[in-house]
Amino acid sequence: MMKSIMFMEDKKTPETNPEENINKTPSKMARIAWPKAKYGVILAVIIIIFINIIYYWETIISFFK
């Protein structure tokens, strides 16, 4: 019993020392190449515009006739 209590005191957890793990990337995610957020926003806007062009194609063509 005493040994387990001593082990728990020696173990550092994020609750006891929050300065170490503020901006640390998880180990499984560290090897993934994440794109910048602005590229995701640009891609989302392009996809929305493309889908709207497909959906409203006949309405767009009717403006030019």
C-alpha positions as CSV (number, residue, x, y, z in Angstrom):
1,M,0.0,0.0,0.0
2,M,2.7,2.4,1.0
3,K,4.6,1.7,-2.2
4,S,1.6,2.6,-4.4
5,I,1.1,5.9,-2.6
6,M,4.8,6.8,-3.1
7,F,4.6,5.9,-6.8
8,M,1.6,8.2,-7.2
9,E,3.5,11.1,-5.6
10,D,6.4,10.7,-8.0
11,K,4.3,10.5,-11.1
12,K,3.9,13.9,-12.8
13,T,0.5,14.5,-14.3
14,P,-0.8,17.4,-16.3
15,E,-2.9,18.5,-13.3
16,T,0.1,18.8,-11.0
17,N,2.4,20.5,-13.6
18,P,0.4,22.3,-16.3
19,E,3.3,24.4,-17.6
20,E,4.9,21.4,-19.3
21,N,1.9,20.4,-21.5
22,I,0.3,23.7,-22.6
23,N,0.9,23.4,-26.4
24,K,2.3,20.0,-26.7
25,T,1.1,18.0,-29.8
26,P,0.0,14.4,-29.0
27,S,2.5,11.8,-30.1
28,K,0.1,10.0,-32.6
29,M,-0.8,13.3,-34.2
30,A,2.8,14.7,-34.5
31,R,3.7,12.7,-37.6
32,I,0.6,13.9,-39.6
33,A,1.1,16.8,-42.0
34,W,-1.8,19.2,-41.1
35,P,-2.7,21.9,-43.6
36,K,-3.0,25.5,-42.6
37,A,-6.6,26.5,-41.6
38,K,-6.7,29.2,-44.3
39,Y,-6.3,26.6,-47.0
40,G,-9.3,24.7,-45.5
41,V,-11.4,27.8,-45.6
42,I,-10.4,28.5,-49.2
43,L,-11.2,24.9,-50.1
44,A,-14.6,25.1,-48.4
45,V,-15.5,28.3,-50.3
46,I,-14.5,26.8,-53.6
47,I,-16.5,23.6,-52.9
48,I,-19.6,25.7,-51.9
49,I,-19.3,27.8,-55.1
50,F,-18.9,24.7,-57.3
51,I,-21.9,23.0,-55.8
52,N,-24.0,26.1,-56.2
53,I,-23.0,26.4,-59.8
54,I,-24.0,22.8,-60.5
55,Y,-27.3,23.3,-58.6
56,Y,-28.3,26.6,-60.1
57,W,-26.8,26.0,-63.6
58,E,-30.0,26.5,-65.5
59,T,-30.8,29.7,-63.6
60,I,-27.4,31.1,-64.4
61,I,-27.7,30.3,-68.1
62,S,-31.1,31.9,-68.3
63,F,-29.6,35.3,-67.2
64,F,-27.4,35.3,-70.3
65,K,-30.1,34.4,-72.8
